[in-house]
Amino acid sequence: MYISVLQRNKKSRKSLYFKRKVVEVYRAEIAQPADIQQYLHISLTELRQLNRWYFKHRLAPFLYPYRCYKSMKKHNQDAYVKALERRLAATEDENKLLKLKAEAFETAIQIAEKQFQIPILKKSGTKQSTN
């Protein structure tokens, strides 16, 4: 069944999607290698190469994540510290701005309460309604 579906995709035989599906059919033992060779015209050598490629690029990063660390760039410690310092300074500036905004809102609410004599702020310790 799966081989007939793959057999219809003659245009995309060189695509990675097609190759991945062929290897998944082979690895799941849905079809025998002889059937794949007969219907899809993929030699056993090519099938084994695709299987190794599939393992290396699709499965190994999940099974052996410590092997992937070699390809990661090493951080320059000084540049990393400087970037963290810049980020800290930016957050401190933002914190100052937010404090000023909060203070401005509080004063605006206090002025509105005095001018219109309407209690805007919620009083702390209010009693719950008993219904």
TIVEXVO-50590 format. One record per residue: x, y, z of N, C-alpha, C in turn. Coordinates in steps of 0.001 Angstrom, whole numbers, padded with zeros to 6 digits, always signed. Each point is the difference from the previous one (the first is absolute). Layout:
BEGIN
XYZXYZXYZ
...
//
This chain:
BEGIN
+000816-001188+000000-000816+001188+000000+000864+001258+000000
+000955+000080+000943+000847+001177+000081+000921+000116-001204
+000409-001114-000518+000892+000045-001158-000740+000544-001210
-001266-000369-000173-000756+000508-001142-000206+001507+000105
-000165+000499+001220-000134+001453+000188+001305+000691-000355
+001112-000574+000427+001306+000582-000313+000326-000135-001476
-000489-001065-000631+000297-000241-001406-000633+001065-000897
-001130+000574+000428-000684+001010-000804+000762+001319-000046
+000873+000248+000956+000716+001274+000074+001288-000056-000810
-000114-000178-001285+001192-000112-000828+000721+001341-000144
-000737+001116+000088+000619+001309-000162+000907+000335+001176
-000404-000447+001163+000738+000407+001200+000904-001107+000540
+000463-000855-000860+000830-001116+000462+001327+000450+000587
+000472+001175-000390+001278+000485+000521-000179+000918+001201
-001231+000246+000394-000226+000897+001131+000315-000711+001310
+000317+000799+001002+000305-000562+001312-001234-000636+000625
-001158+000553-000292-001245-000559+000527-000201-001435-000494
+000200-000208-001301-000154-001342-000572+001001-000965+000611
+001251+000432+000088+001033-000876+000556-000284-000334+001459
-000462+001004+000756-000313-000241+001407-001139-001005+000137
-001030+000144-000841-001124-000933+000059+000430-001416-000360
+000871-000135-000993+000497-001324-000381+000737-000631+001176
+000856+000746+000648+000757-000540+001127-000928-000325+001163
-001010+000816+000230-000939-000292+001085-000776-001282-000279
-000376-000235-001272-000664-001255-000361+000952-001168+000214
+001260+000187-000362+001009-001053+000162+000269-000276+001483
+000159+001052+000796+000323-000179+001422-001171-000564+000791
-001212+000333-000391-001180-000513+000696-000358-001411-000462
+000747-000514-000948-000199-001331-000568-001400-000164-000590
-000501+001077-000575-001279-000063-000705+000199-000715-001331
+001169+000211-000597+000331-000657-001261+001398-000594+000114
+000202-001081-000697+001306-000658-000018+000926+000751-000965
+001296-000083+000231+000929+000675-000922-000159-000456-001450
-000320-001268-000204-000182-000495-001374-001194+000679-000664
-001074+000221+000766-001175+000689-000560+000326+001448-000349
+000738+000658+000870+000398+001389-000266+000864+000066-001256
+000903-000977-000120+000873-000034-001170-000816-000257-001265
-000974-000873+000071-000785-000354-001183-000946+001123-000431
-000722+000575+000946-001027+000977-000376+000541+001424-000160
+000961+000371+000821+000503+001377-000054+001329+000134-000731
+000585-001128-000386+001272-000020-000729+001107+000709+000778
+000067-000305+001272+001074+000509+000865+000845-001191+000396
+001287+000075-000297+000866-001136+000301+000179-000151+001506
+000426-001202+000394+000209-000261+001427+001109+000874+000565
+001023+000277-000804+001090+000861+000447-000516+001406+000267
-000808+000510-000922-000557+001335+000183-000951+000034+001199
-000758-001066+000195-000908-000083+001144+000785+000018+001313
+001103-000711+000047+000838+000009+001206+000617+001374+000231
+000415+000661-001075+000551+001354+000134-001063+000957+000533
-001218-000108-000510-001096+000836+000485-000307-000305+001466
+000105-001258+000371-000242-000389+001387+001038+000619+000920
+001266-000005-000407+001060+000629+000802-000202+001507+000076
-000390+000603-001138-000274+001444-000003-001143+000322+000950
-001059-000802-000037-001166+000217+000860+000398-000085+001468
+000807-001001+000327+000421-000140+001390+000859+001182+000432
+000927+000412-000831+000929+001071+000355-000709+001334+000171
-000926+000317-000897-000604+001327+000008-001356+000083+000692
-000708-001122+000117-001327+000053+000597-000053-000596+001405
+000748-001062+000256-000114-000695+001281+001134+000299+000966
+001219+000085-000496+001153+000179+000882-000067+001251+000863
-000463+001153-000502-000083+001164+000882-000906-000208+001207
-001006-000870-000139-000882-000276+001131+000558-001092+000901
+000678-000969-000594+000535-001108+000790+001306+000369+000691
+000829+000783-000662+001305+000374+000541+000160+001516-000037
-000672+000731+000861+000061+001469-000076+001373+000551+000353
+000796-000748+000761+001317+000496+000372+000939+000077-001189
-000277-000721-001069+000835+000081-001198-000213+001305-000747
-001131+000619+000193-000324+001229-000719+000724+001199+000582
+000557-000130+001192+000663+001134+000629+001263+000415-000737
+000610-000914-000719+001227+000321-000709-000235+001047-001078
-001169-000027-000604-000273+000932-001084-000418+001377+000498
-000304+000114+001297-000416+001287+000533+001210+000917+000159
-000222+001298-000184+001079+000959+000165+000270+000219+001474
+001255+000201+000297+000363+000300+001373-000207+001495+000220
-000559+000343+001154-000277+001399+000304+001271+000700+000465
+000165+001204-000473+001071+000843+000492-000474+000566+001337
+000693-000316+001061-000467+000342+001344-000120+001511+000190
+000975+000761-000485-000042+001460+000171-001185+000610-000739
-000218-000436-001217-001124+000522-000781-001322-000385+000646
-000058-001198+000562-001225-000459+000662-000292+000850+001234
+001037+000299+000776-000171+000822+001202-000436+001416-000387
+000610+000561-001046-000367+001340-000449-001445+000037-000493
-000422-001048-000707-001383-000057-000469-000961-000078+001177
+000357-000772+001025-000846-000081+001193-000056+001340+000732
+001128+000705+000048+000015+001320+000648-000886+000983-000757
+000053-000029-001341-000869+000877-000799-001465-000335+000237
-000281-001283+000061-001379-000420+000246-000478+000429+001384
+000867-000107+000991-000341+000429+001354-000257+001502+000041
+000851+000781-000669-000188+001451-000031-001318+000365-000683
-000333-000708-001074-001259+000276-000707-001198-000323+000886
+000069-001101+000732-001124-000347+000877-000109+000964+001178
+001138+000487+000488-000051+000995+001078-000633+001303-000486
+000349+000428-001211-000611+001206-000573-001509-000196-000171
-000378-001172-000482-001416-000287-000173-000716-000018+001348
+000659-000538+001021-000574-000041+001345-000225+001412+000536
+000972+000903-000223-000155+001395+000431-001196+000653-000692
-000117-000242-001290-001104+000565-000768-001346-000514+000518
-000072-001287+000278-001247-000575+000505-000351+000543+001386
+001015+000224+000839-000257+000577+001324-000551+001418-000139
+000578+000780-000924-000494+001356-000226-001440-000018-000525
-000313-000939-000877-001367-000113-000514-000967-000338+001125
+000378-000941+000849-000871-000398+001103-000230+001173+000946
+001059+000767+000279-000133+001170+000876-000902+001056-000644
+000129+000183-001315-000844+000974-000701-001464-000423+000050
-000270-001279-000189-001378-000483+000091-000569+000189+001401
+000816-000285+001017-000472+000170+001380-000340+001459+000294
+000853+000923-000432-000283+001413+000243-001231+000460-000781
-000162-000506-001228-001181+000361-000784-001268-000503+000684
+000057-001194+000565-001163-000545+000701-000284+000810+001265
+001050+000380+000729-000188+000796+001224-000608+001363-000331
+000476+000635-001065-000541+001299-000401-001463-000151-000399
-000326-001048-000737-001381-000223-000426-000905-000260+001198
+000515-000736+000998-000807-000255+001203-000290+001303+000750
+001003+000875+000108-000187+001263+000708-000930+000936-000774
+000183+000053-001311-000749+000948-000809-001464-000415-000143
-000237-001274-000300-001370-000452-000228-000635-000639+001229
+000789-000228+001029-000452-000596+001251-000713-001340-000222
+000638-000819-000812-000489-001353-000271+001106-000973+000408
-000310-001006+000826+001036-000967+000369+000315-000921-001185
+001180+000165-000538+000400-000794-001169+000778-001235+000432
+000945+000187+000902+000814-001120+000456-000824-000922+000880
+000263-001274-000136-000700-000975+000820+000614+000022+001387
-000816+000032+000994+000484+000029+001377+000466-001388+000397
+001092-000063+000711+000499-001296+000442-000815-000477+001185
-000172-001277+000105-000719-000581+001116-001493+000158-000101
-000552+000056-001194-001439+000134-000137-000663-001300+000398
-001212+000093+000468-000748-001179+000442-000624-000682-001203
-000038-001342+000070-000632-000790-001038-001503+000080+000178
-000710+000033-001101-001469-000007+000086-000477-001391+000357
-000973-000081+000879-000519-001299+000414-001342-000240-000670
+000014-000783-001058-001233-000334-000730-000276-001488+000127
//
